Structure formats: C-alpha cells, structure tokens
C-alpha cells in the first residue's frame, strides 16, 4: 500500500489523520462492502496489507503545518531563484525523462483513483507534452531576451513572482497539479494542495518523481511542500498570508471568478483554470470520418473534464451525415471497470443535473438523437445505474441554440448538442458561426474541420475566443510547444489566456546596461533627430529637475 505523509519543507510530517483511498473498481464490484471498509478505516481501524481494495493512503495536514510550509517556501524561494535558469530548465528536462520512465505506474495510480485507462493515458500524455523539450524551449524563448542598442545592452527578463500555491481540481488532480513544474522552473517555490477526495495521484507524482529531483538539483527544502486539508480553510490561509504571491486555482467558474476577485483584494495574483464550453465547427468540405472521431472525444471520462468538445456547429450540407457517423462511433462506447484497456466512460457524478438539463433542452426545441438513459457498468440499461449513455442532441438554428442550456453553459456529463445553422450562403454561415463561437462566455479550446484555406484563415484570424484553436486535429490532444491549459472569459477570468505557467507565475522586467553614456545628455537621445547630439545642460545650482 502506498503511504504518503504531509510533506513540509522537504520532510515528512505527522498527519492529523489518514485518508484511505480505495480502488474505484472495488466500489463498482461491491459498493456496500467498499464503503463499510472505508468507514472502518476512517474510524482508525488498522488496514490489512493484503486487502487489494486499498490503493493507498495520504495524510491530512494541519493548518499549522500548512503555515510552516508557506514560511519555508518564502525563505527558500530567493535561494532557488538564484539557481541559473539553464539549471532549472535542466530540472524540467529531468522531470520529463523520469515521467516517461514511469508512465505505466502513473497510469495505474490514476486508474486506481477511478480514471478510465484511456483517459488516464491521455492525462499522462498531457504531462509529458507539457514538459517536452519543444515546450520548454518555447517557454525559454519568452523568459529571456537581449539585444545591443547603441551603447546599451537591453534585456527583457521574466522574474519569478515568489511563492505559488496550487489547488488542482478533484476530477483530474494529479495531472493538473503538475503544471506546478513550470512554476518551479520559473524560479518560484511551490505549495501543492492534494484534494481530500482524490489525493493519491497528487502525492505519488510529487513525492515519487518531483521531490527527489529537486533534492538532486540542490533546491532548498522549502522549495516544495504538499498539504492536504479542508479547501476553504487552506484558501483563506493562502489569501491572508504575507508569504503567498500567486494562487493557481482549478474549479468551477462561479467560485473561481469570486476567488480571483479575492486574490486581487488581498494582493495575490490569480491564475485561474475554470470551466470550459468548447465548440467545434465542421465545414461542408471536412473529412467527416475524422471529424466524427474528434467529436466522439466529447465522451472521454463521460465528459467530466473541461477540454472535451461540448457543442458542435455543423454546416447544414453535411449535418445529417456527420451526425450519423458520430452516432455510429458513440454506440461503440461502453462503460466498464477503469482497468479495462478500452475503458473511456466514467460513473457520472451529477446524474440529476444531466436529466434536468436534458429535459430543459428538449423543452427548448432540441431533439434527442440517441442516449439519455442510466446504465450499469456492464452496459445494461438500469434506472439505478451510475453510468449514463452517451447522449447526442440536435438543435436547428443558431438563434434556437442560444436558448438551449446544453449549448450555452458548460455541462459536466455525457451530452453533445449538434447545432445546425439555418440554410444560407456559405459566407453568411461562416460569419454567423464565428460570431456564435466568439459569443461563448467560456473560452478554453475551439476546433475547426475544413479544407478550404479561406475558411481556415477566417477561423484563425477572427476567432478571439479561447486559449487554443485546433484545426483538423484531435480536439482533446496535446501539441508540443503549445500550452495544454488556459483560456478566456469564464475559463480564465479577466486576465485569462493560454496558460504557460512559467510565464503566468512570473513578471516581465526591463534592464538597460549602458557603456560610456553621459546621463544628463542621454536623457534626450530618443527625442532628437538622427545624427543630432544633445547639448550638455548647464550645471547650475538649484536647477529644476
């Protein structure tokens, strides 16, 4: 059994209590027995080392331990930032190599927490891409710049903000928490909160891979701490602490926007990763088989992740054929134990919300194409099932779609509306579709499937919504040298954009190093015509500054 105590300033600390993590498959096989075991363990019963239902345990930290972590981070950060940037980049490369060596182990930990195997593989792929040599190189180019301008060396350098506190989401805690690696490379120290509901993957990734590498690279002990506790109490502590500079928060938009405002009031920089409501435009000349495959990515993890397609805009000429191909693919998706090689669907946590949104959408004019039922993990339709059949809706007309909640708000369950614009000229359909996408209050990712270069150029030039645009590509997949996260609107708040954490947790500083420059003369250099030298100002006593 894996066991991780609170990790405070490079050392194990005594937990106030143990959180035992049961394998998700144990809950599917025998929910009553697994919950009874969980209850006994929470009451202090000694675990049976031979009980394979127990995946591991993570220690709860006290607020006093969390405070010690913040103080240690503050004290360590300046020393860590003095480590040359190239060495910190080498730490990032070493992390990438170590992660690649332990991919299967990482996937197994995520599967134990309940992530379907294919979803877990996708999550780990994102961590590998986010730390790849191409991505690190793209970041490095934006961290430092210098050039010679006359008698000056001019530098633009990004400097670390200081202490970064990171609160990942419950649904994909481990993979999202590893965005903190880039914050460390920038020269920040880091405090990571492992969610109480899913702490094992976070603890494993940071304790097994990141922490040993930091020690190997000579980082002071306070550079990294890992805590686990009540989220509101920890966030309040971070907001009020004089040691905290940035708070990186993952969660729903309503809470996240409110937290961003709290950060500003308390002098902290918010880095927000909130909800997504991604759109995909499929044009009339698209490769429909490939487009349908990209759309079926909606149902990874039963759509309970932010980066999947959440609505489709289908050109009316191909809408019927595209929908038919999509439905054929969706019908092949099956629930199952997360360990299964082809497992994609997860138990749906907000089943009541699913049926509420489905009823509202149908009442607003949407048509149910397929799905809309509960099922057991063996695929049997059941009114008590914890899974939901992947559901496809059709909505005719962009104006009608504006009134459908499943289109205009993020849904966190397996439901994909296909919106078909009213027949019109191609130019009108394209402009209306772009306007519809730009009108989305969220802004994580948007995709286009088209062959016409003019359509592609218009989409790339005119779609301002979103942190990432994907053209004729997997919507869910990751691309080296591009960010894996970040967005606009309700996805990232007022300062939202594509998120390279190395950049978002640092600030830009300009530096001028002059040689043989006379200050009183050089004040006026840039205001004079080319070739004209400044006349020295008289050194009169009491001259006006």
C-alpha positions as semicolon CSV with decimal commas, in nm:
position;residue;x (nm);y (nm);z (nm)
1;X;0,000;0,000;0,000
2;X;0,133;0,340;-0,096
3;X;0,153;0,577;0,202
4;X;0,235;0,948;0,198
5;X;0,255;1,179;0,498
6;X;0,224;1,557;0,465
7;X;0,543;1,683;0,301
8;X;0,650;2,005;0,470
9;X;0,972;2,177;0,364
10;X;1,139;1,860;0,244
11;X;1,036;1,636;0,534
12;X;0,756;1,401;0,627
13;X;0,528;1,547;0,892
14;X;0,293;1,369;1,131
15;X;-0,056;1,353;0,979
16;X;-0,355;1,461;1,181
17;X;-0,546;1,173;1,019
18;X;-0,508;0,927;0,733
19;X;-0,726;0,939;0,423
20;X;-0,758;0,590;0,278
21;X;-0,804;0,566;-0,098
22;X;-0,999;0,266;-0,221
23;X;-0,978;0,138;-0,576
24;X;-1,270;0,266;-0,781
25;X;-1,330;-0,084;-0,917
26;X;-1,389;-0,206;-0,561
27;X;-1,680;0,037;-0,534
28;X;-1,821;-0,088;-0,865
29;X;-1,789;-0,452;-0,763
30;X;-1,930;-0,418;-0,411
31;X;-2,027;-0,064;-0,316
32;X;-2,164;-0,161;0,027
33;X;-1,860;-0,365;0,123
34;X;-1,616;-0,100;0,000
35;X;-1,794;0,183;0,180
36;X;-1,806;-0,023;0,500
37;X;-1,430;-0,076;0,475
38;X;-1,375;0,293;0,413
39;X;-1,584;0,378;0,720
40;X;-1,385;0,141;0,940
41;X;-1,053;0,278;0,818
42;X;-1,167;0,636;0,873
43;X;-1,254;0,540;1,231
44;X;-0,899;0,422;1,293
45;X;-0,907;0,052;1,208
46;X;-0,573;-0,094;1,102
47;X;-0,560;-0,171;0,728
48;X;-0,497;-0,524;0,611
49;X;-0,184;-0,512;0,392
50;X;-0,327;-0,797;0,184
51;X;-0,652;-0,614;0,106
52;X;-0,618;-0,522;-0,261
53;X;-0,917;-0,289;-0,238
54;X;-0,694;-0,031;-0,066
55;X;-0,486;0,164;-0,319
56;X;-0,305;0,382;-0,065
57;X;-0,335;0,647;0,197
58;X;-0,245;1,016;0,227
59;X;-0,203;1,208;0,550
60;X;-0,413;1,512;0,635
61;X;-0,209;1,818;0,730
62;X;-0,293;2,071;0,998
63;X;-0,321;2,444;0,938
64;X;-0,008;2,487;1,150
65;X;0,181;2,256;0,913
66;X;0,044;2,447;0,616
67;X;0,160;2,774;0,770
68;X;0,506;2,623;0,822
69;X;0,507;2,521;0,455
70;X;0,429;2,878;0,345
71;X;0,702;3,027;0,562
72;X;0,955;2,770;0,441
73;X;0,855;2,841;0,080
74;X;0,910;3,211;0,134
75;X;1,254;3,151;0,282
76;X;1,359;2,905;0,011
77;X;1,236;3,093;-0,294
78;X;1,511;3,354;-0,321
79;X;1,780;3,088;-0,299
80;X;1,605;2,868;-0,559
81;X;1,563;3,166;-0,794
82;X;1,942;3,221;-0,778
83;X;1,994;2,883;-0,943
84;X;2,074;2,967;-1,309
85;X;1,775;2,943;-1,539
86;X;1,953;2,682;-1,753
87;X;1,984;2,456;-1,449
88;X;1,618;2,498;-1,364
89;X;1,536;2,409;-1,727
90;X;1,752;2,100;-1,682
91;X;1,537;2,010;-1,381
92;X;1,233;2,030;-1,611
93;X;1,402;1,805;-1,867
94;X;1,495;1,557;-1,594
95;X;1,135;1,553;-1,472
96;X;1,020;1,481;-1,828
97;X;1,261;1,189;-1,859
98;X;1,167;1,046;-1,519
99;X;0,797;1,073;-1,601
100;X;0,841;0,890;-1,930
101;X;1,020;0,611;-1,744
102;X;0,723;0,566;-1,509
103;X;0,426;0,620;-1,742
104;X;0,270;0,281;-1,669
105;X;0,295;0,331;-1,293
106;X;0,140;0,677;-1,316
107;X;-0,145;0,543;-1,529
108;X;-0,207;0,263;-1,277
109;X;-0,232;0,514;-0,992
110;X;-0,487;0,721;-1,185
111;X;-0,684;0,409;-1,276
112;X;-0,694;0,313;-0,909
113;X;-0,849;0,655;-0,839
114;X;-1,120;0,580;-1,095
115;X;-0,990;0,728;-1,420
116;X;-1,075;0,503;-1,717
117;X;-0,749;0,369;-1,858
118;X;-0,767;0,557;-2,188
119;X;-0,847;0,880;-2,006
120;X;-0,555;0,821;-1,768
121;X;-0,324;0,765;-2,064
122;X;-0,443;1,094;-2,214
123;X;-0,377;1,278;-1,887
124;X;-0,023;1,144;-1,862
125;X;0,035;1,232;-2,228
126;X;-0,053;1,591;-2,141
127;X;0,204;1,594;-1,860
128;X;0,468;1,458;-2,097
129;X;0,385;1,714;-2,367
130;X;0,381;1,998;-2,116
131;X;0,736;1,915;-2,009
132;X;0,871;1,820;-2,353
133;X;1,188;1,975;-2,495
134;X;0,981;2,164;-2,752
135;X;0,754;2,313;-2,486
136;X;1,041;2,404;-2,255
137;X;1,225;2,567;-2,547
138;X;0,918;2,774;-2,642
139;X;0,890;2,893;-2,283
140;X;1,261;2,967;-2,254
141;X;1,248;3,196;-2,557
142;X;0,984;3,407;-2,383
143;X;1,163;3,414;-2,047
144;X;1,478;3,594;-2,160
145;X;1,558;3,834;-2,446
146;X;1,855;4,062;-2,504
147;X;1,993;4,283;-2,782
148;X;2,254;4,555;-2,831
149;X;2,111;4,903;-2,890
150;X;2,386;5,160;-2,942
151;X;2,590;5,182;-2,622
152;X;2,346;4,971;-2,423
153;X;2,273;4,606;-2,368
154;X;1,894;4,583;-2,337
155;X;1,737;4,287;-2,164
156;X;1,378;4,172;-2,111
157;X;1,368;3,913;-1,838
158;X;1,083;3,740;-1,661
159;X;1,137;3,711;-1,286
160;X;0,962;3,464;-1,057
161;X;0,667;3,600;-0,860
162;X;0,771;3,421;-0,539
163;X;0,554;3,166;-0,358
164;X;0,290;2,990;-0,570
165;X;0,008;2,792;-0,408
166;X;-0,168;2,542;-0,633
167;X;-0,515;2,394;-0,581
168;X;-0,593;2,133;-0,852
169;X;-0,942;2,005;-0,941
170;X;-1,088;1,691;-0,789
171;X;-1,162;1,526;-1,125
172;X;-0,804;1,531;-1,260
173;X;-0,596;1,639;-0,964
174;X;-0,261;1,473;-1,029
175;X;-0,213;1,570;-1,394
176;X;-0,330;1,928;-1,341
177;X;-0,116;1,972;-1,031
178;X;0,192;1,905;-1,243
179;X;0,151;2,245;-1,408
180;X;0,342;2,346;-1,097
181;X;0,660;2,202;-1,251
182;X;0,676;2,501;-1,487
183;X;0,621;2,740;-1,197
184;X;0,924;2,583;-1,027
185;X;1,133;2,622;-1,343
186;X;1,043;2,994;-1,343
187;X;1,213;3,019;-1,002
188;X;0,911;3,007;-0,774
189;X;0,868;2,791;-0,467
190;X;0,551;2,583;-0,458
191;X;0,288;2,459;-0,215
192;X;0,054;2,198;-0,365
193;X;-0,280;2,101;-0,211
194;X;-0,388;1,741;-0,266
195;X;-0,771;1,724;-0,271
196;X;-0,913;1,514;0,011
197;X;-1,133;1,322;-0,233
198;X;-0,851;1,225;-0,472
199;X;-0,515;1,282;-0,302
200;X;-0,324;0,970;-0,403
201;X;-0,220;1,065;-0,757
202;X;-0,103;1,411;-0,646
203;X;0,102;1,268;-0,360
204;X;0,251;0,996;-0,582
205;X;0,356;1,230;-0,865
206;X;0,519;1,489;-0,643
207;X;0,675;1,256;-0,385
208;X;0,795;0,986;-0,622
209;X;0,918;1,199;-0,913
210;X;0,939;1,573;-0,846
211;X;1,067;1,587;-0,487
212;X;1,369;1,357;-0,539
213;X;1,470;1,555;-0,847
214;X;1,450;1,887;-0,663
215;X;1,679;1,745;-0,398
216;X;1,916;1,618;-0,667
217;X;1,929;1,967;-0,823
218;X;2,011;2,129;-0,490
219;X;1,679;2,306;-0,430
220;X;1,643;2,424;-0,069
221;X;1,396;2,212;0,132
222;X;1,116;2,470;0,136
223;X;1,101;2,485;-0,243
224;X;0,822;2,224;-0,242
225;X;0,558;2,130;0,014
226;X;0,247;1,911;-0,024
227;X;-0,050;1,961;0,203
228;X;-0,394;1,806;0,223
229;X;-0,682;1,963;0,411
230;X;-1,010;2,149;0,403
231;X;-1,009;2,357;0,082
232;X;-1,181;2,667;0,220
233;X;-0,955;2,682;0,526
234;X;-0,642;2,646;0,312
235;X;-0,756;2,904;0,057
236;X;-0,834;3,151;0,336
237;X;-0,490;3,090;0,481
238;X;-0,327;3,149;0,143
239;X;-0,526;3,467;0,084
240;X;-0,427;3,619;0,416
241;X;-0,066;3,501;0,423
242;X;0,208;3,759;0,367
243;X;0,420;3,481;0,218
244;X;0,193;3,394;-0,076
245;X;0,229;3,571;-0,412
246;X;0,024;3,365;-0,660
247;X;-0,272;3,129;-0,627
248;X;-0,329;2,884;-0,913
249;X;-0,683;2,756;-0,879
250;X;-0,877;2,493;-1,074
251;X;-1,253;2,470;-1,034
252;X;-1,595;2,589;-1,146
253;X;-1,628;2,937;-1,291
254;X;-1,856;3,090;-1,028
255;X;-1,622;3,003;-0,743
256;X;-1,311;3,074;-0,945
257;X;-1,413;3,424;-1,057
258;X;-1,504;3,507;-0,697
259;X;-1,166;3,376;-0,579
260;X;-0,989;3,583;-0,844
261;X;-1,152;3,894;-0,703
262;X;-1,050;3,789;-0,351
263;X;-0,693;3,742;-0,472
264;X;-0,685;4,094;-0,614
265;X;-0,823;4,242;-0,292
266;X;-0,554;4,060;-0,095
267;X;-0,264;4,147;-0,325
268;X;-0,227;3,799;-0,479
269;X;-0,203;3,715;-0,848
270;X;-0,478;3,472;-0,952
271;X;-0,401;3,211;-1,217
272;X;-0,740;3,058;-1,292
273;X;-0,822;2,732;-1,469
274;X;-1,200;2,714;-1,467
275;X;-1,484;2,566;-1,671
276;X;-1,479;2,513;-2,046
277;X;-1,753;2,502;-2,309
278;X;-1,558;2,412;-2,620
279;X;-1,705;2,445;-2,968
280;X;-1,623;2,257;-3,288
281;X;-1,717;2,393;-3,632
282;X;-1,742;2,126;-3,901
283;X;-1,747;2,277;-4,252
284;X;-1,909;2,123;-4,557
285;X;-1,578;2,004;-4,708
286;X;-1,447;1,843;-4,389
287;X;-1,312;1,488;-4,365
288;X;-1,627;1,364;-4,192
289;X;-1,487;1,037;-4,059
290;X;-1,201;1,219;-3,889
291;X;-1,424;1,499;-3,769
292;X;-1,666;1,248;-3,616
293;X;-1,379;1,078;-3,436
294;X;-1,269;1,411;-3,291
295;X;-1,625;1,483;-3,178
296;X;-1,650;1,144;-3,006
297;X;-1,370;1,266;-2,777
298;X;-1,650;1,451;-2,601
299;X;-1,726;1,134;-2,407
300;X;-1,383;1,069;-2,253
301;X;-1,444;1,035;-1,881
302;X;-1,817;1,073;-1,959
303;X;-1,744;1,438;-2,050
304;X;-1,642;1,518;-1,692
305;X;-1,333;1,711;-1,799
306;X;-1,314;2,066;-1,929
307;X;-1,119;2,014;-2,251
308;X;-1,361;1,794;-2,444
309;X;-1,593;1,925;-2,719
310;X;-1,916;2,048;-2,559
311;X;-2,109;2,158;-2,869
312;X;-2,082;2,121;-3,248
313;X;-2,167;2,366;-3,525
314;X;-2,232;2,152;-3,834
315;X;-2,270;2,303;-4,182
316;X;-2,625;2,222;-4,297
317;X;-2,500;2,045;-4,610
318;X;-2,327;1,771;-4,407
319;X;-2,508;1,784;-4,072
320;X;-2,713;1,466;-4,124
321;X;-2,421;1,259;-4,250
322;X;-2,187;1,388;-3,976
323;X;-2,444;1,309;-3,706
324;X;-2,495;0,957;-3,842
325;X;-2,120;0,889;-3,836
326;X;-2,091;1,035;-3,487
327;X;-2,375;0,819;-3,354
328;X;-2,216;0,507;-3,506
329;X;-1,893;0,580;-3,316
330;X;-2,070;0,671;-2,993
331;X;-2,265;0,346;-2,995
332;X;-1,934;0,161;-2,964
333;X;-1,850;0,331;-2,634
334;X;-1,909;0,111;-2,335
335;X;-1,885;0,157;-1,960
336;X;-1,670;-0,078;-1,756
337;X;-1,412;-0,114;-1,484
338;X;-1,147;0,160;-1,514
339;X;-0,878;-0,110;-1,553
340;X;-1,022;-0,225;-1,888
341;X;-0,794;-0,146;-2,183
342;X;-1,074;0,024;-2,379
343;X;-1,241;0,196;-2,082
344;X;-1,349;0,552;-2,165
345;X;-1,669;0,620;-1,971
346;X;-1,680;0,707;-1,600
347;X;-1,962;0,699;-1,347
348;X;-2,148;1,030;-1,373
349;X;-2,130;1,237;-1,056
350;X;-2,413;1,477;-1,143
351;X;-2,676;1,243;-1,284
352;X;-2,968;1,452;-1,156
353;X;-2,824;1,758;-1,331
354;X;-2,792;1,556;-1,652
355;X;-3,161;1,476;-1,663
356;X;-3,257;1,832;-1,565
357;X;-3,052;1,979;-1,850
358;X;-3,180;1,714;-2,090
359;X;-3,542;1,794;-2,009
360;X;-3,480;2,169;-2,036
361;X;-3,304;2,126;-2,371
362;X;-3,582;1,915;-2,518
363;X;-3,839;2,165;-2,394
364;X;-3,640;2,443;-2,563
365;X;-3,659;2,268;-2,901
366;X;-3,365;2,027;-2,907
367;X;-3,418;1,677;-3,049
368;X;-3,283;1,365;-2,878
369;X;-3,081;1,170;-3,136
370;X;-2,957;0,894;-2,904
371;X;-2,885;0,820;-2,539
372;X;-3,042;0,981;-2,236
373;X;-3,057;0,675;-2,006
374;X;-2,883;0,539;-1,698
375;X;-2,687;0,216;-1,727
376;X;-2,479;-0,022;-1,516
377;X;-2,111;-0,074;-1,575
378;X;-2,186;-0,386;-1,780
379;X;-2,383;-0,171;-2,028
380;X;-2,729;-0,282;-1,915
381;X;-2,988;-0,004;-1,911
382;X;-3,087;0,044;-1,548
383;X;-3,275;0,316;-1,360
384;X;-3,022;0,281;-1,076
385;X;-2,710;0,272;-1,291
386;X;-2,420;0,505;-1,209
387;X;-2,327;0,549;-1,575
388;X;-2,518;0,749;-1,838
389;X;-2,544;0,651;-2,203
390;X;-2,351;0,895;-2,427
391;X;-2,617;1,136;-2,547
392;X;-2,637;1,330;-2,875
393;X;-2,884;1,615;-2,930
394;X;-2,970;1,814;-3,241
395;X;-3,060;2,183;-3,236
396;X;-3,173;2,356;-3,557
397;X;-3,075;2,722;-3,591
398;X;-2,822;2,937;-3,409
399;X;-3,091;3,153;-3,253
400;X;-3,261;2,846;-3,111
401;X;-2,926;2,723;-2,979
402;X;-2,886;3,045;-2,782
403;X;-3,181;2,933;-2,570
404;X;-3,055;2,579;-2,506
405;X;-2,870;2,545;-2,178
406;X;-2,676;2,242;-2,301
407;X;-2,520;2,464;-2,568
408;X;-2,455;2,788;-2,388
409;X;-2,338;2,656;-2,049
410;X;-2,071;2,405;-1,962
411;X;-2,219;2,063;-1,895
412;X;-2,023;1,806;-1,696
413;X;-2,186;1,489;-1,820
414;X;-2,200;1,292;-2,150
415;X;-2,415;1,517;-2,367
416;X;-2,315;1,665;-2,705
417;X;-2,551;1,902;-2,891
418;X;-2,509;1,923;-3,269
419;X;-2,622;2,271;-3,377
420;X;-2,720;2,311;-3,742
421;X;-2,730;2,671;-3,871
422;X;-3,022;2,766;-4,093
423;X;-2,953;2,737;-4,469
424;X;-2,787;3,050;-4,611
425;X;-2,486;3,143;-4,822
426;X;-2,154;2,993;-4,711
427;X;-2,024;3,340;-4,630
428;X;-2,320;3,408;-4,401
429;X;-2,298;3,069;-4,232
430;X;-1,927;3,114;-4,165
431;X;-1,961;3,464;-4,022
432;X;-2,258;3,362;-3,807
433;X;-2,071;3,057;-3,680
434;X;-1,763;3,264;-3,590
435;X;-1,982;3,518;-3,413
436;X;-2,153;3,236;-3,222
437;X;-1,819;3,096;-3,106
438;X;-1,692;3,440;-3,008
439;X;-2,013;3,495;-2,814
440;X;-1,937;3,199;-2,588
441;X;-1,888;3,323;-2,231
442;X;-1,629;3,049;-2,177
443;X;-1,309;3,019;-2,377
444;X;-1,088;2,713;-2,341
445;X;-1,046;2,544;-2,680
446;X;-1,222;2,570;-3,017
447;X;-1,176;2,349;-3,322
448;X;-1,242;2,362;-3,695
449;X;-1,268;2,084;-3,951
450;X;-1,238;2,223;-4,305
451;X;-1,025;2,201;-4,620
452;X;-1,095;2,541;-4,773
453;X;-0,791;2,763;-4,697
454;X;-1,015;3,070;-4,687
455;X;-1,235;2,916;-4,420
456;X;-0,930;2,811;-4,219
457;X;-0,777;3,158;-4,242
458;X;-1,103;3,327;-4,143
459;X;-1,141;3,098;-3,842
460;X;-0,782;3,154;-3,727
461;X;-0,793;3,531;-3,784
462;X;-1,138;3,607;-3,646
463;X;-1,196;3,368;-3,356
464;X;-1,069;3,551;-3,050
465;X;-1,245;3,325;-2,802
466;X;-1,032;3,059;-2,637
467;X;-0,676;2,992;-2,533
468;X;-0,619;2,736;-2,808
469;X;-0,750;2,678;-3,160
470;X;-0,719;2,336;-3,323
471;X;-0,758;2,290;-3,700
472;X;-0,821;1,942;-3,845
473;X;-0,679;1,783;-3,532
474;X;-0,778;1,599;-3,219
475;X;-0,967;1,844;-3,001
476;X;-0,850;1,675;-2,685
477;X;-0,492;1,603;-2,788
478;X;-0,182;1,797;-2,688
479;X;0,071;1,963;-2,918
480;X;0,438;2,013;-2,819
481;X;0,536;2,381;-2,784
482;X;0,171;2,484;-2,731
483;X;0,016;2,522;-2,386
484;X;-0,204;2,243;-2,251
485;X;-0,428;2,478;-2,050
486;X;-0,564;2,830;-2,030
487;X;-0,845;3,033;-2,178
488;X;-1,053;3,348;-2,186
489;X;-1,383;3,462;-2,033
490;X;-1,528;3,237;-1,765
491;X;-1,247;2,989;-1,828
492;X;-0,961;3,213;-1,714
493;X;-1,112;3,531;-1,573
494;X;-1,038;3,884;-1,689
495;X;-0,666;3,810;-1,726
496;X;-0,724;3,473;-1,891
497;X;-0,524;3,350;-2,189
498;X;-0,342;3,035;-2,293
499;X;-0,154;2,927;-1,986
500;X;0,218;2,864;-1,984
501;X;0,262;2,855;-1,603
502;X;0,626;2,952;-1,640
503;X;0,506;3,284;-1,782
504;X;0,190;3,326;-1,577
505;X;0,376;3,288;-1,245
506;X;0,646;3,537;-1,340
507;X;0,658;3,906;-1,430
508;X;0,842;4,098;-1,700
509;X;1,132;4,325;-1,609
510;X;1,330;4,552;-1,843
511;X;1,704;4,608;-1,792
512;X;1,942;4,854;-1,959
513;X;2,320;4,815;-1,912
514;X;2,497;5,120;-2,056
515;X;2,861;5,172;-2,152
516;X;3,014;5,522;-2,181
517;X;2,680;5,700;-2,159
518;X;2,655;6,050;-2,011
519;X;2,329;6,054;-1,813
520;X;2,239;6,426;-1,840
521;X;2,289;6,409;-2,217
522;X;2,135;6,069;-2,285
523;X;1,805;6,178;-2,131
524;X;1,717;6,348;-2,461
525;X;1,867;6,098;-2,710
526;X;1,547;5,943;-2,833
527;X;1,375;6,279;-2,886
528;X;1,643;6,419;-3,119
529;X;1,661;6,378;-3,497
530;X;1,903;6,109;-3,617
531;X;2,264;6,227;-3,604
532;X;2,199;6,527;-3,380
533;X;2,379;6,518;-3,044
534;X;2,229;6,659;-2,729
535;X;2,378;6,984;-2,594
536;X;2,502;6,936;-2,238
537;X;2,280;7,112;-1,987
538;X;2,448;7,380;-1,773
539;X;2,536;7,262;-1,422
540;X;2,359;7,544;-1,239
541;X;2,292;7,528;-0,872
542;X;1,928;7,476;-0,792
543;X;1,838;7,376;-1,149
544;X;1,487;7,241;-1,193
545;X;1,469;6,862;-1,219
